[in-house]
Amino acid sequence: MPLRDRLTAQIAAGGPITVAQYMGACLHDPDFGYYATRPALGEAGDFITAPMVSQMFGELIGVWAAAAWELMGRPDAVRLVEMGPGDGTLMGDILKTIRHAPGLLEAADVWLVETSAPLRALQADRLGGRVQWARSLAEVPAEAPLMLIANELLDCLPARQFVRTAIGWAEQVVGLDAEGELAFGLAPTPVAGLLPDAAPGQVFEQSAAQAALGAELGARIAADGGAALLIDYGRAEPGFGDTLQALRRHEKVDPLADPGAADLTVHADFPAVMAAARGQGAEAAILTQGEFLARMGIGQRAEALVRAAPGRSGAIGRQLTRLIAGDEMGELFKACAIHAPGWTPPAFEEAE
Ligand SMILES: C[S@@+](CC[C@H](N)C(=O)[O-])C[C@H]1O[C@@H](n2cnc3c(N)ncnc32)[C@H](O)[C@@H]1O
């Protein structure tokens, strides 16, 4: 467990680290981080995402992108960007779908923003030569409208956690227990006065990285036009709760048990992302995933797939339920659009 040893030594020498620092190390340490070394997506891996549940998800996002391009007045150059593209399934389904929108593929300059070398290799296998890669959004050339998609990216951007104790706010940190093992603890915080009022026991999460991405998208879209579609599990309203979670082979595991071996996430903080984007002059709107997919026509798409393959109706029905039912992904997951003033992307009318 080299990452545990490294973190233990670092904490012994320099004191406890924030939960955000711990998440960053577990996910992105270049030698031992989960995404840097061993991302395992899919049924045989650690977790499954919506594009892997059903082709319908990516197809409808392709339809969304094509309709957005039409509403934007069919610009003759557009940056079609996916951030955090995983195994490439989603972009594969998007590209397959937008072939049916005459002119869009020719206009689209397709970019994948990916930090993980092993996942870049998977994406290259799946998507071939049609795409280019960047390590950050800043590397994607500006001066053309942006059409950015990110599914389950915000949840892996690090967050700090604060706990309201009987005497005020403290920061949850990762330190060492009496045996020298990694353990959560509380530390005084200078930002206590900036945190919202709450009852003792409440946990407040704050992700500077999520807010920074919201601001970056807002500034870019306000300047160049276009829209971003961010889909993730998370809150639509400001709130409290400890959402730090580690997943390994589809099971929740102790986030401190084996650093770097599991995917580590927090809920997307959509109110903070949207406020940051609006602060840069963009507009923002949010729907539940179930409502977004329903408005994009997932019911009709499922019916068409069943007509084409009646023997698969049971499987298609289960996929539909998984994506839109309130007690599955339909309510917990949200779809958020950040867009330039003056137009509203498909499905988000009356959701501002
Ligand atoms: C949970 S996976 C989601 C994969 C895919 N979007 C899907 O729906 O199947 C998270 C993805 O984000 C990437 N990622 C994590 N942090 C990132 C960052 N700061 N910038 C860009 N990509 C990042 C990971 O390498 C991975 O491709």
The ligand as a Tripos MOL2 file, in Angstrom:
@<TRIPOS>MOLECULE
LIG
   27    29     1     0     0
SMALL
NO_CHARGES

@<TRIPOS>ATOM
      1 C1        -16.6030    8.6690  -13.1700 C.3       1 LIG1
      2 S1        -15.6690    8.7660  -14.6330 S.3       1 LIG1
      3 C2        -16.9830    9.2310  -15.7660 C.3       1 LIG1
      4 C3        -16.7590    8.6630  -17.1250 C.3       1 LIG1
      5 C4        -17.7670    9.0010  -18.2180 C.3       1 LIG1
      6 N1        -18.0900   10.4040  -18.2780 N.3       1 LIG1
      7 C5        -19.0070    8.1820  -18.0880 C.2       1 LIG1
      8 O1        -20.0740    8.7560  -17.9110 O.co2     1 LIG1
      9 O2        -18.9160    6.9580  -18.1880 O.co2     1 LIG1
     10 C6        -14.7530   10.2690  -14.3930 C.3       1 LIG1
     11 C7        -13.9220   10.7020  -15.5830 C.3       1 LIG1
     12 O3        -13.3610   11.9970  -15.3270 O.3       1 LIG1
     13 C8        -11.9560   11.9730  -15.5290 C.3       1 LIG1
     14 N2        -11.3880   13.0250  -14.6820 N.ar      1 LIG1
     15 C9        -11.2480   13.0240  -13.3470 C.ar      1 LIG1
     16 N3        -10.7650   14.2200  -12.9190 N.ar      1 LIG1
     17 C10       -10.6340   14.9870  -14.0320 C.ar      1 LIG1
     18 C11       -10.2000   16.3090  -14.2790 C.ar      1 LIG1
     19 N4         -9.8150   17.0990  -13.2800 N.pl3     1 LIG1
     20 N5        -10.1960   16.7800  -15.5520 N.ar      1 LIG1
     21 C12       -10.6010   15.9720  -16.5720 C.ar      1 LIG1
     22 N6        -11.0280   14.7070  -16.4040 N.ar      1 LIG1
     23 C13       -11.0320   14.2220  -15.1580 C.ar      1 LIG1
     24 C14       -11.5850   10.5520  -15.2020 C.3       1 LIG1
     25 O4        -10.3220   10.1800  -15.6510 O.3       1 LIG1
     26 C15       -12.7320    9.8130  -15.8980 C.3       1 LIG1
     27 O5        -12.5600    9.7790  -17.2970 O.3       1 LIG1
@<TRIPOS>BOND
     1     1     2 1
     2     2     3 1
     3     2    10 1
     4     3     4 1
     5     4     5 1
     6     5     6 1
     7     5     7 1
     8     7     8 2
     9     7     9 1
    10    10    11 1
    11    11    12 1
    12    11    26 1
    13    12    13 1
    14    13    14 1
    15    13    24 1
    16    14    15 ar
    17    14    23 ar
    18    15    16 ar
    19    16    17 ar
    20    17    18 ar
    21    17    23 ar
    22    18    19 1
    23    18    20 ar
    24    20    21 ar
    25    21    22 ar
    26    22    23 ar
    27    24    25 1
    28    24    26 1
    29    26    27 1
@<TRIPOS>SUBSTRUCTURE
     1 LIG1         1 GROUP 0 **** ****
